[in-house]
Amino acid sequence: MQVMAALRDKMKQNDNDSQLMLETLQDIVRLSEAVAVCQQVIREKEQKVADIQKERLLLKKVGRQKLMEIHDMMNKLKEKQTTGEVKVLEEMRIAYQKERKITSVIQNVLQCIILGSRVNWAEDPSLKAVVLQLEKKI
């Protein structure tokens, strides 16, 4: 308190030293105000950074969810394609078996016609080739 009282008395004297002290105090006040403004700017910027980090985290979560949805959709699409391919292959297998049965019946009928005609198929090379070909499994 004594120091403050001495400073106040010195400032009232209005001499060179008091002017210097007054200028120093004005500089201190101006610098304190600048520090306060800078601190406010820093707080605002820190708040903006925190908001951006929150938004980024939210976007990251949404991105992961979308990626999982895309992954699920791709798996479902692959499953549908695989199921479709299996159906096509099964239809082809059924058609193949049907054609195989028809061919076997035709071969048996042809063999019976040749044997029933009482032609000596062993002497005729072209007929022999046909009969022997019919013996082979399809």
Backbone hydrogen bonds in HBPLUS format (Angstrom, degrees):
<---DONOR---> <-ACCEPTOR-->    atom                        ^
c    i                          cat <-CA-CA->   ^        H-A-AA   ^      H-
h    n   atom  resd res      DA  || num        DHA   H-A  angle D-A-AA Bond
n    s   type  num  typ     dist DA aas  dist angle  dist       angle   num
A0005-ALA N   A0001-MET O   2.92 MM   4  6.15 157.6  1.97 148.2 154.8     1
A0006-ALA N   A0002-GLN O   2.88 MM   4  6.08 153.8  1.95 145.7 152.9     2
A0007-LEU N   A0003-VAL O   2.87 MM   4  6.13 155.0  1.93 150.5 157.5     3
A0008-ARG N   A0004-MET O   2.91 MM   4  6.11 159.0  1.95 148.3 153.9     4
A0009-ASP N   A0005-ALA O   3.01 MM   4  6.20 159.3  2.05 147.0 152.4     5
A0010-LYS N   A0006-ALA O   2.98 MM   4  6.12 155.5  2.04 144.9 151.8     6
A0011-MET N   A0007-LEU O   2.95 MM   4  6.17 149.2  2.05 147.5 155.4     7
A0012-LYS N   A0008-ARG O   3.17 MM   4  6.40 142.3  2.32 141.7 151.1     8
A0013-GLN N   A0010-LYS O   3.25 MM   3  5.36 144.7  2.38  98.2 108.0     9
A0019-GLN N   A0015-ASP O   2.99 MM   4  6.26 152.5  2.06 150.4 158.4    10
A0020-LEU N   A0016-ASN O   3.02 MM   4  6.28 156.4  2.07 147.5 153.9    11
A0021-MET N   A0017-ASP O   2.91 MM   4  6.19 154.1  1.98 147.9 155.2    12
A0022-LEU N   A0018-SER O   2.83 MM   4  6.03 153.9  1.90 145.1 152.6    13
A0023-GLU N   A0019-GLN O   2.91 MM   4  6.16 160.3  1.95 150.5 155.4    14
A0024-THR N   A0020-LEU O   2.95 MM   4  6.12 153.5  2.02 142.3 150.1    15
A0025-LEU N   A0021-MET O   2.89 MM   4  6.12 158.0  1.94 149.3 154.7    16
A0026-GLN N   A0022-LEU O   2.91 MM   4  6.15 153.9  1.97 146.5 154.1    17
A0027-ASP N   A0023-GLU O   2.87 MM   4  6.12 153.4  1.94 145.8 153.1    18
A0028-ILE N   A0024-THR O   2.88 MM   4  6.17 155.4  1.94 146.4 153.6    19
A0029-VAL N   A0025-LEU O   2.89 MM   4  6.15 158.1  1.94 148.4 153.9    20
A0030-ARG N   A0026-GLN O   2.86 MM   4  6.07 164.8  1.89 149.3 153.8    21
A0031-LEU N   A0027-ASP O   2.82 MM   4  5.99 163.8  1.85 152.9 157.4    22
A0032-SER N   A0028-ILE O   2.85 MM   4  5.98 153.1  1.92 145.2 153.2    23
A0033-GLU N   A0029-VAL O   2.91 MM   4  6.16 156.3  1.96 149.9 156.0    24
A0034-ALA N   A0030-ARG O   2.98 MM   4  6.25 153.5  2.05 144.2 151.8    25
A0035-VAL N   A0031-LEU O   2.83 MM   4  6.08 154.0  1.90 148.0 155.2    26
A0036-ALA N   A0032-SER O   2.89 MM   4  6.15 155.9  1.95 146.4 152.9    27
A0037-VAL N   A0033-GLU O   2.93 MM   4  6.21 156.4  1.99 148.1 154.4    28
A0038-CYS N   A0034-ALA O   2.87 MM   4  6.11 161.6  1.91 149.3 154.6    29
A0039-GLN N   A0035-VAL O   2.81 MM   4  6.03 156.0  1.87 149.5 156.5    30
A0040-GLN N   A0036-ALA O   2.95 MM   4  6.20 150.8  2.03 143.5 151.4    31
A0041-VAL N   A0037-VAL O   2.93 MM   4  6.24 156.4  1.99 150.1 156.6    32
A0042-ILE N   A0038-CYS O   2.84 MM   4  6.06 156.2  1.89 148.5 155.5    33
A0043-ARG N   A0039-GLN O   2.90 MM   4  6.16 158.5  1.95 146.9 152.2    34
A0044-GLU N   A0040-GLN O   2.98 MM   4  6.25 157.5  2.03 147.7 153.6    35
A0045-LYS N   A0041-VAL O   2.88 MM   4  6.12 161.3  1.92 152.0 157.2    36
A0046-GLU N   A0042-ILE O   2.82 MM   4  6.02 158.9  1.86 153.0 159.1    37
A0047-GLN N   A0043-ARG O   2.93 MM   4  6.13 151.2  2.01 143.2 151.3    38
A0048-LYS N   A0044-GLU O   2.91 MM   4  6.22 152.5  1.99 146.2 154.0    39
A0049-VAL N   A0045-LYS O   2.87 MM   4  6.15 157.4  1.92 150.1 156.1    40
A0050-ALA N   A0046-GLU O   2.90 MM   4  6.15 158.3  1.95 146.7 152.7    41
A0051-ASP N   A0047-GLN O   2.88 MM   4  6.14 157.4  1.93 148.1 154.4    42
A0052-ILE N   A0048-LYS O   2.85 MM   4  6.08 158.0  1.89 149.8 156.0    43
A0053-GLN N   A0049-VAL O   2.85 MM   4  6.10 155.9  1.91 149.5 156.3    44
A0054-LYS N   A0050-ALA O   2.93 MM   4  6.19 155.0  1.99 147.6 154.2    45
A0055-GLU N   A0051-ASP O   2.90 MM   4  6.14 162.4  1.93 150.0 155.0    46
A0056-ARG N   A0052-ILE O   2.79 MM   4  5.96 156.3  1.84 148.2 155.4    47
A0057-LEU N   A0053-GLN O   2.91 MM   4  6.09 156.8  1.97 145.6 151.5    48
A0058-LEU N   A0054-LYS O   2.94 MM   4  6.19 157.3  1.99 148.6 155.0    49
A0059-LEU N   A0055-GLU O   2.82 MM   4  6.08 159.7  1.86 150.7 156.5    50
A0060-LYS N   A0056-ARG O   2.84 MM   4  6.03 148.0  1.94 143.8 153.2    51
A0061-LYS N   A0057-LEU O   2.98 MM   4  6.28 155.1  2.05 147.2 153.1    52
A0062-VAL N   A0058-LEU O   2.93 MM   4  6.22 163.8  1.95 152.5 156.9    53
A0063-GLY N   A0059-LEU O   2.78 MM   4  5.91 155.2  1.84 144.7 152.3    54
A0064-ARG N   A0060-LYS O   2.94 MM   4  6.20 153.6  2.01 146.0 152.5    55
A0065-GLN N   A0061-LYS O   2.98 MM   4  6.28 158.6  2.03 149.8 155.7    56
A0066-LYS N   A0062-VAL O   2.90 MM   4  6.17 162.6  1.93 153.6 158.1    57
A0067-LEU N   A0063-GLY O   2.88 MM   4  6.06 156.1  1.94 146.6 153.7    58
A0068-MET N   A0064-ARG O   2.88 MM   4  6.14 154.0  1.94 149.0 155.8    59
A0069-GLU N   A0065-GLN O   2.90 MM   4  6.20 153.6  1.97 148.4 156.1    60
A0070-ILE N   A0066-LYS O   2.86 MM   4  6.14 159.3  1.91 151.4 156.8    61
A0071-HIS N   A0067-LEU O   2.87 MM   4  6.07 157.3  1.92 145.4 152.2    62
A0072-ASP N   A0068-MET O   2.86 MM   4  6.08 159.8  1.90 149.0 154.3    63
A0073-MET N   A0069-GLU O   2.86 MM   4  6.09 158.4  1.91 149.0 155.3    64
A0074-MET N   A0070-ILE O   2.87 MM   4  6.09 157.4  1.92 150.5 156.5    65
A0075-ASN N   A0071-HIS O   2.96 MM   4  6.23 156.8  2.01 148.3 154.6    66
A0076-LYS N   A0072-ASP O   2.91 MM   4  6.18 159.8  1.95 150.8 156.3    67
A0077-LEU N   A0073-MET O   2.86 MM   4  6.07 155.8  1.92 147.3 154.5    68
A0078-LYS N   A0074-MET O   2.86 MM   4  6.10 160.7  1.90 150.5 155.4    69
A0079-GLU N   A0075-ASN O   2.87 MM   4  6.06 155.7  1.92 146.1 153.5    70
A0080-LYS N   A0076-LYS O   2.86 MM   4  6.12 156.2  1.91 148.5 154.7    71
A0081-GLN N   A0077-LEU O   2.88 MM   4  6.13 160.0  1.92 150.5 156.2    72
A0082-THR N   A0078-LYS O   2.78 MM   4  5.98 161.2  1.82 151.0 156.6    73
A0083-THR N   A0079-GLU O   2.82 MM   4  5.99 159.7  1.86 147.3 153.5    74
A0084-GLY N   A0080-LYS O   2.81 MM   4  6.00 156.5  1.86 147.1 153.9    75
A0085-GLU N   A0081-GLN O   2.80 MM   4  6.05 155.3  1.86 149.4 156.3    76
A0086-VAL N   A0082-THR O   2.85 MM   4  6.07 155.6  1.91 149.3 156.2    77
A0087-LYS N   A0083-THR O   2.97 MM   4  6.23 155.8  2.03 146.2 152.7    78
A0088-VAL N   A0084-GLY O   2.98 MM   4  6.25 160.5  2.02 148.2 153.3    79
A0089-LEU N   A0085-GLU O   2.85 MM   4  6.07 163.3  1.88 151.5 156.3    80
A0090-GLU N   A0086-VAL O   2.87 MM   4  6.06 155.7  1.93 148.3 155.2    81
A0091-GLU N   A0087-LYS O   2.90 MM   4  6.16 158.1  1.95 150.3 156.2    82
A0092-MET N   A0088-VAL O   2.90 MM   4  6.15 154.4  1.97 148.4 155.8    83
A0093-ARG N   A0089-LEU O   2.89 MM   4  6.11 153.6  1.96 146.7 153.9    84
A0094-ILE N   A0090-GLU O   2.97 MM   4  6.22 159.8  2.01 149.5 154.4    85
A0095-ALA N   A0091-GLU O   2.96 MM   4  6.16 160.8  1.99 146.7 152.3    86
A0096-TYR N   A0092-MET O   2.86 MM   4  6.04 154.3  1.93 146.5 153.8    87
A0097-GLN N   A0093-ARG O   2.95 MM   4  6.21 162.5  1.98 151.5 155.3    88
A0098-LYS N   A0094-ILE O   2.99 MM   4  6.21 157.0  2.04 148.3 154.9    89
A0099-GLU N   A0095-ALA O   2.96 MM   4  6.22 162.5  1.99 150.7 154.9    90
A0100-ARG N   A0096-TYR O   2.88 MM   4  6.08 152.2  1.96 148.7 157.1    91
A0101-LYS N   A0097-GLN O   2.99 MM   4  6.23 155.6  2.05 147.9 153.4    92
A0102-ILE N   A0098-LYS O   3.01 MM   4  6.30 161.2  2.04 150.1 155.4    93
A0103-THR N   A0099-GLU O   2.90 MM   4  6.09 161.0  1.94 149.2 154.2    94
A0104-SER N   A0100-ARG O   2.95 MM   4  6.17 156.1  2.01 146.2 152.7    95
A0105-VAL N   A0101-LYS O   2.99 MM   4  6.27 158.7  2.04 151.1 156.4    96
A0106-ILE N   A0102-ILE O   3.00 MM   4  6.27 160.9  2.03 150.9 156.2    97
A0107-GLN N   A0103-THR O   2.90 MM   4  6.13 159.2  1.95 151.0 156.6    98
A0108-ASN N   A0104-SER O   2.99 MM   4  6.20 162.2  2.02 150.4 154.8    99
A0109-VAL N   A0105-VAL O   2.96 MM   4  6.18 159.2  2.00 151.9 157.6   100
A0110-LEU N   A0106-ILE O   2.94 MM   4  6.14 161.2  1.98 149.8 154.9   101
A0111-GLN N   A0107-GLN O   2.90 MM   4  6.14 157.8  1.95 150.9 157.1   102
A0112-CYS N   A0108-ASN O   2.94 MM   4  6.13 161.6  1.97 147.7 152.9   103
A0113-ILE N   A0109-VAL O   2.93 MM   4  6.20 151.7  2.02 148.0 155.9   104
A0114-ILE N   A0110-LEU O   3.00 MM   4  6.26 162.7  2.04 150.8 154.8   105
A0115-LEU N   A0111-GLN O   2.88 MM   4  6.09 169.6  1.89 157.3 160.4   106
A0116-GLY N   A0112-CYS O   2.74 MM   4  5.67 149.3  1.83 141.1 150.9   107
A0117-SER N   A0113-ILE O   2.98 MM   4  6.02 131.3  2.22 139.1 149.5   108
A0118-ARG N   A0115-LEU O   3.33 MM   3  5.56 160.6  2.37 105.1 110.8   109
A0121-TRP N   A0119-VAL O   2.96 MM   2  5.63 115.6  2.39 112.2  95.2   110
A0123-GLU N   A0120-ASN O   3.35 MM   3  5.92 148.4  2.46 110.1 117.0   111
A0128-LYS N   A0124-ASP O   2.78 MM   4  5.89 152.8  1.85 154.3 163.6   112
A0129-ALA N   A0125-PRO O   2.97 MM   4  6.13 154.8  2.04 143.5 149.3   113
A0130-VAL N   A0126-SER O   3.16 MM   4  6.42 152.8  2.24 140.3 147.1   114
A0131-VAL N   A0127-LEU O   2.94 MM   4  6.21 167.6  1.96 155.0 157.3   115
A0132-LEU N   A0128-LYS O   2.91 MM   4  6.05 168.2  1.93 153.1 156.9   116
A0133-GLN N   A0129-ALA O   2.90 MM   4  5.89 145.4  2.02 137.7 147.8   117
A0134-LEU N   A0130-VAL O   2.98 MM   4  6.22 143.3  2.11 143.2 153.0   118
A0134-LEU N   A0131-VAL O   3.13 MM   3  5.09 121.5  2.49  92.5 107.1   119
A0135-GLU N   A0132-LEU O   3.17 MM   3  5.13 137.4  2.36  93.5 105.2   120
A0136-LYS N   A0133-GLN O   3.27 MM   3  5.64 145.3  2.40 104.2 112.7   121
